[in-house]
Amino acid sequence: MEPAPTVRRICACNNLQNPYNAGNRVVLNTYLGVPAMVHDNENGSALRTIVWSEICPWLAIFRTFRLATGFRVLLLSAVAVLLTACVWSVLGAVFGLEATKWVWPMAESPTESSTMAPWVAIDQAVPDTPELVDTTDLAIADVDNAFFRVWVQLTQPLWGVFQRDVTRRSLPCLLLCGLCSLAICAYFGGAITRIAAVQLAAEERLPLAAALRFACRKWPAYFVAPLVPLLGVALAAAPIWILGLLMHFNWGVLLAGIAWPVSLVAGAIMAVLLLGLIFGWPLMWTTISTEGTDSFDAMQRSYSYVFQRPLHYLFYALVAALFGMLSWLLVKNFAAAVIALTYGAAGYGCGPDQIDTIAGKETLTTLSNVGPAGAWLIRFWVGCVKLLAVGFLYGYFWTAVSAIYLLLRRNVDTTEMDEVFLDEDAGERSYGLPPIRTDAAGAPIVDDTTAQPADDADAELPDEEG
């Protein structure tokens, strides 16, 4: 009988060798007490390797940068940004400037022109030349953060409704801005979360057309999911509103004092619904994109994850915010470098004064004939580059939220992160068992040379006689 292999454990703190080692030896490498790889010295083969995704599953958040910088996600995000900004600007022009002071914090220093002209705000979000890292860019909760920036912006209409200085003219504008942004993001955000869910869970590249078809089919669920808690808030607030009308009279104040404990209970219900909505509304859309369910299941899962794992949720959000901050600095300065290098190379040919005029740093009085049209066309293409860079903010937000949903689902429901709903109607292929074939002797064997969709996986086995 061969002697049993002995083990030598190498730790990060010190190297210890078992004094009883003899004969065959198996080496177990560890880092901080966690096994990294098991080697068989005799055969020279690895018996076990560590899977960091199982020990630190939140590392999946770092995979979202590649998704967010993909052309599909950038294109969808850029269109969503442009449509949202245009709709909000039109509503701001209809209802007045003060009606939109809460709902477009995209520019670095919002001005009246950036409130009315969305392209000005997008132009201000990305500089024309790369900038050094500033301490203000390192604030996690700063409006320039790639993760919290979109979160704050998309929830601005909801926050604005509860502001004390909201007027009768700004209130309908805020409501319309919220509904329009919800309708736009329900389609484009749904497509992005669908792409992210399939890529992160199944590691398959979902075509853009399939993602758009899925978002179109599930658009009613995406749109209704955040409105269900708001309906509950309205139902809880209705009796208090009626009681407030009666408080114009002295006897109404007395009645309100008697019924005020009931009003406080209704206020607690509203607080719980709004708290779960503010922190859980992104999870609703990722639930629909991952599970293929309806709006009620999305609301139930999002509230369950928020209230059952608040610390996990906070940790994942902080990791996404820190990584998003660094990612936005990279993307913003990369776009600025592209613009600056293009202008600089052209400036060597036409001169610095001419290129400054074309870039908009000076008036177009020195240009004549078709010159101004060419300058505006150049600025248009530069604006497209900046729009794609700003689109990264939305793309990263939705892809990061998709990763956070998979992590919370793993913690709460103990569901593996590689489980995702594949929609056959949207053209998504699901793979099942490999087909069965017979060898030369007629015995059934697995044909692992070709993949087969799950619909065709029910291949008939040959009978025992054949």
matplotlib code that plots the C-alpha trace (Angstrom):
import matplotlib.pyplot as plt

x = [0.0, 1.3, 1.9, -0.8, 0.1, 1.0, 0.2, 2.3, 0.3, 1.8, 0.1, 0.3, 1.6, 4.4, 5.5, 5.1, 6.1, 4.6, 7.5, 5.7, 5.9, 7.2, 6.7, 4.1, 3.3, 0.4, 1.0, -1.9, -1.3, -3.4, -3.8, -5.0, -6.0, -8.2, -7.0, -5.8, -4.6, -3.8, -0.8, 0.3, 4.1, 4.4, 2.1, 2.5, -1.2, -3.6, -6.2, -8.2, -8.3, -10.1, -13.1, -13.0, -16.5, -17.8, -15.9, -16.4, -19.5, -19.7, -16.8, -19.4, -20.0, -16.6, -17.8, -20.4, -17.8, -17.3, -21.0, -21.6, -18.9, -20.3, -21.8, -25.3, -25.6, -24.0, -26.4, -29.5, -28.4, -27.5, -31.0, -32.6, -30.6, -31.5, -35.2, -35.5, -33.7, -35.7, -39.0, -38.1, -37.0, -40.2, -42.2, -40.0, -40.7, -44.4, -44.7, -41.8, -38.2, -38.7, -40.8, -37.6, -35.1, -35.2, -35.3, -32.1, -28.9, -26.8, -24.7, -21.7, -23.0, -26.7, -27.7, -30.8, -29.6, -28.8, -32.3, -34.0, -31.5, -30.6, -27.6, -26.0, -26.3, -24.8, -22.0, -21.2, -21.1, -18.0, -15.1, -13.3, -9.9, -9.0, -9.0, -6.9, -8.5, -10.2, -11.1, -14.7, -14.9, -14.0, -17.1, -19.3, -22.6, -21.5, -23.8, -20.8, -20.8, -21.7, -24.0, -25.8, -26.0, -28.5, -30.3, -30.7, -31.7, -34.4, -35.9, -35.9, -39.6, -40.7, -38.6, -39.9, -43.5, -42.9, -41.0, -42.6, -42.1, -43.8, -46.4, -49.5, -47.7, -44.6, -46.6, -48.1, -44.7, -43.0, -45.7, -45.5, -41.7, -41.8, -44.3, -42.4, -39.0, -40.7, -42.1, -38.7, -36.6, -39.1, -38.2, -34.5, -33.7, -35.6, -33.5, -30.2, -31.1, -32.1, -28.7, -26.9, -28.9, -28.3, -24.6, -23.9, -26.0, -25.7, -22.5, -24.2, -24.2, -27.8, -28.5, -29.8, -32.9, -33.8, -33.3, -35.6, -38.3, -38.2, -38.4, -41.3, -43.3, -42.6, -43.0, -46.4, -44.8, -41.8, -44.1, -46.6, -44.2, -43.1, -46.6, -48.1, -46.5, -47.4, -51.0, -50.8, -49.3, -52.2, -54.8, -53.2, -52.9, -56.5, -58.2, -55.6, -56.2, -59.9, -59.2, -57.0, -59.9, -62.1, -59.3, -60.3, -63.0, -62.5, -64.6, -62.5, -59.4, -60.9, -61.9, -58.4, -56.9, -59.1, -58.3, -54.6, -53.3, -55.0, -53.4, -50.0, -50.5, -51.4, -48.2, -46.2, -47.6, -46.7, -43.2, -42.6, -44.0, -41.9, -38.8, -39.0, -39.8, -36.9, -34.3, -36.0, -37.4, -34.3, -34.6, -38.1, -36.9, -34.0, -36.4, -38.6, -35.5, -34.0, -37.1, -39.5, -42.3, -44.9, -44.9, -46.4, -43.7, -41.1, -42.5, -42.6, -39.1, -37.6, -39.3, -38.2, -34.6, -34.5, -35.9, -34.4, -30.8, -30.4, -26.7, -25.9, -27.7, -25.8, -22.5, -23.1, -24.3, -21.1, -18.9, -20.8, -20.5, -16.8, -16.1, -18.5, -16.7, -13.4, -15.1, -16.7, -13.4, -11.9, -14.8, -15.2, -11.5, -11.2, -14.0, -12.3, -9.0, -10.6, -12.1, -9.0, -6.6, -8.9, -9.1, -5.4, -4.4, -6.7, -5.4, -1.9, -3.3, -5.8, -4.2, -5.3, -7.5, -9.5, -10.0, -11.1, -13.7, -14.9, -15.0, -17.2, -14.8, -15.2, -18.0, -18.4, -18.0, -14.7, -16.5, -18.5, -20.6, -20.8, -18.2, -20.7, -22.6, -19.4, -18.6, -22.0, -21.6, -18.3, -19.9, -22.7, -20.2, -18.4, -21.7, -22.4, -19.1, -20.2, -23.6, -22.2, -20.0, -23.0, -24.8, -22.3, -23.8, -27.1, -25.6, -23.4, -26.3, -28.5, -25.8, -24.6, -28.2, -28.5, -25.4, -26.7, -30.0, -28.3, -26.3, -29.4, -31.3, -28.4, -28.5, -32.2, -33.6, -30.4, -30.7, -27.5, -26.4, -26.3, -30.1, -31.9, -35.2, -34.7, -37.5, -38.1, -40.6, -37.8, -35.5, -33.3, -32.0, -31.9, -29.6, -30.6, -29.1, -26.9, -28.4, -28.1, -26.6, -25.5, -22.0, -20.9, -22.2, -25.6, -25.1, -26.5, -23.9, -23.9, -23.1, -21.3, -19.9, -23.0, -25.2, -28.9, -31.7, -33.8, -36.8, -35.1, -33.5, -36.2, -34.5, -35.8, -33.5, -33.1, -34.7, -32.6, -32.8, -31.4]
y = [0.0, 3.5, 5.9, 8.5, 11.9, 14.5, 18.2, 21.3, 24.5, 27.8, 30.8, 34.5, 35.2, 32.6, 29.4, 26.3, 22.8, 19.7, 17.8, 14.5, 15.0, 12.0, 10.3, 11.8, 15.4, 17.6, 21.4, 23.6, 27.3, 29.7, 33.4, 34.8, 31.3, 30.7, 27.9, 29.3, 26.1, 22.5, 21.0, 17.5, 17.6, 14.1, 14.6, 18.4, 19.0, 21.4, 19.6, 22.7, 26.4, 29.1, 30.8, 34.4, 35.0, 32.6, 34.2, 37.8, 37.7, 41.5, 41.5, 41.1, 44.8, 45.4, 43.5, 46.2, 48.7, 46.7, 46.3, 50.1, 51.0, 48.7, 50.3, 48.8, 50.2, 53.6, 54.0, 53.2, 55.4, 58.3, 58.2, 58.0, 61.0, 63.1, 62.3, 62.9, 66.2, 67.4, 66.5, 68.1, 71.2, 71.5, 71.1, 73.7, 76.1, 75.5, 75.9, 78.3, 77.9, 77.6, 74.5, 72.6, 73.7, 70.4, 68.1, 68.6, 68.6, 67.4, 70.4, 71.2, 74.7, 74.8, 78.0, 79.3, 78.3, 74.8, 74.5, 75.4, 73.9, 70.3, 70.2, 73.0, 70.9, 67.9, 70.0, 71.3, 67.8, 66.8, 69.3, 70.1, 69.2, 66.5, 67.7, 66.6, 64.7, 67.2, 66.5, 67.5, 64.6, 62.2, 62.7, 59.6, 61.5, 64.3, 65.0, 64.1, 60.5, 58.1, 56.0, 58.4, 61.1, 59.2, 58.0, 61.6, 62.9, 60.3, 60.7, 64.6, 64.8, 62.7, 64.8, 68.0, 67.1, 67.0, 70.4, 73.0, 75.7, 73.8, 75.9, 75.1, 75.7, 73.6, 70.7, 69.5, 70.1, 67.8, 65.2, 65.3, 65.2, 62.2, 60.3, 61.1, 60.1, 56.9, 56.1, 56.7, 54.8, 52.0, 51.2, 52.0, 51.1, 47.9, 47.0, 47.9, 45.8, 42.9, 43.0, 43.2, 40.4, 38.0, 38.9, 38.8, 35.7, 33.5, 35.2, 35.4, 38.4, 39.4, 41.1, 44.6, 43.7, 40.9, 43.3, 45.9, 43.3, 42.2, 45.8, 46.4, 43.4, 44.1, 47.9, 48.0, 46.1, 48.4, 51.5, 50.3, 48.8, 52.1, 53.5, 50.8, 52.1, 55.7, 54.5, 53.2, 56.5, 58.4, 56.1, 56.6, 60.4, 60.8, 60.7, 63.0, 65.4, 65.4, 65.9, 68.9, 70.5, 70.2, 71.9, 75.3, 75.3, 75.2, 72.1, 70.5, 71.2, 69.4, 66.5, 66.3, 66.3, 63.3, 61.4, 62.4, 59.1, 57.4, 60.1, 59.2, 55.6, 56.6, 58.7, 55.7, 53.7, 56.4, 56.6, 52.9, 52.9, 55.9, 54.6, 51.3, 53.1, 55.5, 52.8, 49.9, 51.3, 50.4, 46.8, 46.6, 46.9, 44.5, 42.0, 42.1, 41.9, 38.9, 36.9, 37.9, 38.5, 41.2, 44.5, 43.1, 40.5, 43.1, 45.4, 42.5, 41.4, 45.0, 45.8, 42.4, 42.9, 46.5, 45.8, 42.3, 43.1, 46.9, 46.6, 44.4, 46.8, 49.8, 48.0, 47.1, 50.6, 52.1, 49.7, 50.7, 54.3, 54.2, 52.2, 54.4, 57.5, 56.2, 55.0, 58.3, 60.1, 57.8, 58.0, 61.8, 62.5, 60.0, 61.8, 65.1, 63.8, 62.7, 66.1, 68.0, 65.9, 66.3, 70.0, 70.3, 68.3, 70.4, 73.6, 72.9, 73.2, 76.1, 78.0, 78.4, 81.4, 79.6, 76.5, 78.5, 80.1, 76.8, 75.2, 78.0, 79.7, 82.8, 84.2, 83.1, 86.6, 85.6, 82.9, 83.6, 81.7, 78.0, 78.4, 78.8, 75.7, 73.7, 75.0, 74.0, 70.6, 70.1, 71.1, 68.6, 65.7, 66.9, 67.0, 63.4, 62.3, 64.1, 62.6, 59.1, 60.0, 61.2, 58.1, 56.1, 57.5, 55.9, 52.7, 52.2, 52.9, 50.3, 47.6, 48.2, 47.9, 44.6, 43.2, 44.4, 42.7, 39.4, 39.7, 40.6, 37.7, 35.4, 36.6, 36.6, 33.8, 31.7, 31.7, 31.2, 34.2, 32.3, 31.8, 34.1, 34.0, 33.5, 34.7, 32.5, 34.9, 37.6, 35.3, 34.3, 30.8, 28.6, 25.6, 22.3, 18.8, 17.8, 15.5, 11.7, 9.6, 6.0, 4.8, 2.1, -0.7, 1.0, 2.1, 5.6, 8.2, 11.9, 14.1, 17.0, 18.3, 20.6, 22.7, 22.3, 24.6, 23.6, 23.3, 20.5, 18.9, 16.2, 14.0, 10.5, 7.8, 4.8, 1.6, -1.0, -3.4, -0.8]
z = [0.0, -0.9, 1.9, 2.4, 1.0, 3.6, 3.6, 4.0, 4.6, 3.5, 5.1, 4.4, 7.9, 8.1, 6.4, 8.4, 7.3, 8.8, 10.5, 9.7, 5.9, 4.1, 0.8, -1.5, -0.7, -1.5, -1.2, -0.1, -0.8, 1.2, 1.4, 4.8, 5.7, 2.6, 0.3, -3.0, -4.8, -4.0, -5.8, -6.1, -6.1, -7.6, -10.5, -10.8, -11.2, -9.5, -7.4, -6.4, -7.1, -5.2, -6.8, -5.6, -6.9, -4.3, -1.4, -2.5, -4.7, -4.7, -7.1, -9.8, -9.5, -11.1, -14.3, -14.9, -16.3, -19.4, -19.9, -19.4, -21.9, -24.6, -27.7, -27.1, -23.6, -24.5, -27.4, -25.3, -22.5, -24.7, -26.4, -23.0, -21.7, -24.8, -24.7, -21.0, -21.2, -24.1, -22.5, -19.2, -21.1, -23.0, -19.8, -18.2, -21.0, -20.7, -16.9, -16.2, -15.3, -11.5, -12.2, -13.4, -10.9, -9.2, -12.2, -14.3, -12.1, -15.0, -15.6, -13.4, -12.6, -13.7, -15.3, -16.9, -20.4, -19.2, -17.7, -20.9, -23.4, -22.6, -24.9, -22.9, -19.8, -21.5, -22.9, -19.4, -18.0, -20.1, -20.3, -23.6, -22.1, -19.5, -15.9, -13.0, -10.2, -7.8, -4.3, -5.0, -7.5, -4.7, -2.7, -2.7, -2.4, -4.7, -7.7, -10.0, -8.8, -11.6, -9.4, -7.1, -9.8, -11.8, -8.7, -7.5, -10.9, -11.6, -8.1, -8.3, -9.4, -6.4, -4.0, -5.6, -5.0, -1.2, -1.1, 1.0, -1.6, -4.5, -6.2, -8.1, -11.4, -10.6, -9.1, -12.4, -14.1, -11.6, -12.0, -15.8, -15.6, -13.4, -15.6, -18.8, -17.4, -16.0, -19.4, -21.1, -18.6, -18.5, -22.1, -22.3, -18.7, -19.1, -22.2, -20.4, -17.3, -19.6, -21.3, -18.0, -16.4, -19.2, -19.4, -15.7, -14.9, -18.1, -19.5, -22.9, -25.1, -25.7, -29.1, -29.1, -31.0, -28.5, -25.5, -27.2, -27.9, -24.3, -23.0, -25.4, -24.2, -20.5, -20.7, -18.9, -16.0, -15.9, -16.0, -13.4, -10.8, -9.2, -9.4, -7.2, -4.0, -5.0, -5.2, -1.7, -0.5, -2.1, -0.5, 2.9, 2.4, 1.2, 4.7, 6.1, 3.3, 4.0, 7.7, 6.7, 4.8, 7.9, 10.0, 8.5, 11.1, 14.9, 15.3, 12.6, 14.6, 17.6, 15.4, 14.0, 17.5, 18.4, 15.1, 15.0, 16.2, 13.3, 11.0, 12.4, 11.6, 8.1, 8.0, 9.1, 6.3, 3.8, 5.2, 4.9, 1.3, 0.3, 2.0, 0.1, -3.1, -3.0, -2.3, -4.1, -7.3, -9.4, -8.1, -9.5, -13.1, -12.6, -11.1, -14.2, -16.5, -14.5, -13.6, -16.4, -13.8, -13.4, -11.6, -8.3, -8.0, -8.7, -6.0, -3.5, -4.2, -4.0, -0.7, 0.7, -0.3, 1.0, 4.4, 5.0, 3.9, 4.3, 5.3, 2.4, 0.1, 1.6, 1.2, -2.4, -3.2, -1.6, -3.6, -6.8, -6.0, -5.3, -8.5, -10.4, -9.3, -10.7, -13.8, -14.5, -14.0, -16.6, -19.1, -18.8, -19.2, -22.0, -23.9, -23.1, -24.4, -27.7, -28.2, -27.2, -29.3, -32.4, -31.9, -31.3, -34.4, -36.5, -34.8, -36.1, -39.6, -39.4, -36.5, -32.8, -33.5, -36.2, -34.1, -31.1, -33.3, -34.6, -31.2, -29.9, -27.7, -29.8, -32.0, -35.5, -37.0, -38.7, -40.7, -43.7, -46.4, -45.4, -42.6, -39.8, -41.0, -40.9, -37.4, -36.1, -37.7, -36.0, -32.7, -33.3, -33.6, -30.5, -28.8, -29.8, -28.1, -25.0, -25.2, -25.3, -22.3, -20.3, -21.4, -19.5, -16.3, -17.1, -18.4, -15.4, -13.0, -14.6, -15.0, -11.4, -10.1, -12.0, -10.3, -6.9, -7.5, -8.2, -5.0, -2.9, -4.4, -3.6, 0.1, 0.6, -1.6, -1.7, -5.5, -7.5, -9.5, -12.8, -12.8, -15.3, -17.2, -21.0, -23.1, -26.1, -27.6, -27.8, -29.7, -26.8, -27.1, -24.0, -24.1, -22.5, -22.5, -25.4, -28.0, -27.9, -30.7, -31.1, -31.6, -34.0, -31.7, -31.4, -27.7, -26.9, -26.2, -25.6, -28.6, -27.0, -30.2, -30.9, -28.7, -28.9, -27.7, -24.8, -27.0, -28.9, -25.9, -25.5, -28.0, -28.1, -26.8, -28.9, -27.7, -26.0, -28.9, -31.4]

ax = plt.figure().add_subplot(projection="3d")
ax.plot(x, y, z, "-o")
ax.set_aspect("equal")
plt.show()
